[in-house]
């Protein structure tokens, strides 16, 4: 129980350090969480083939890249 409490406190501090500054820091934090989430999803459903991984990761990177550098203003 103590281990979960300590890890929760550490994660809360990391979350606050990513959210408070805002801007690019928060965007990169969200992108990292998305990439980790996609990796975990692929592990659960058993998709470990490089083409699927590459397409999924490229889509996430493109999405966050377009959020940071919009084509149409």
N, C-alpha and C positions, 0 to 999 in steps of 0.2 A: 504494500500500500504506500509506503514511504517513497519507493522508487517512482511510482506513477505520479505522486504529488510533486516530486522534484523535477521530473521530466516535463510535467505540465507547466510548472513555473518557468522553466528554461524556454519552453516553446512559446509561452506567453510573452516573455521578454523579447524573443526573436520576432514575434509577430508585431509587437509595438515598435521595435526598431525598423521594421519594414514599412509600417503604415504611417507613422508620424511624419517622416520626411516627405512622403507623397512623391508624385512625379515619377521619374524613371526608376527610382528605388522600388516603389510599389509595383510598377509594371514588371520589372525583372523578377520580383518576388512571386507575382501571380503567374508569370510564364514558367518559372521553375516549378511551382506547385502543379501547374497543368502538365508539364512534361513528366513529373514524378507520378501523377495520377494516371496518365496514359500508359506509362510503363507498367504500373501495377495492374491496370485493366488488361493489358496484353498478357501479363503473366498469369492472371486468373483464368482467362479464356484460352490460354495455351497457344498464343500466336507469337512465335519467336523468330519468324522469318524476316530477314533484313528488308525485303521490299515493303512489307507492311509497316515495319518500324520506321523506315525512312519516310514513307508517305505521311504517316501520322505525326511524326516529329516535325517534318517540313511544314505541314498544315498549321501546327501550333506556332511555330516560329514565324510563318508568314502572317498569321492572324495578329500576333502581338507586334510584329514589325509594321503592319498597316495601322494598328492603333497608335504607334509612336510616330510614324511618318505617313500621314494620310495623303492619298493621291489627290483627292478633291477637297478643297478647303471650304 
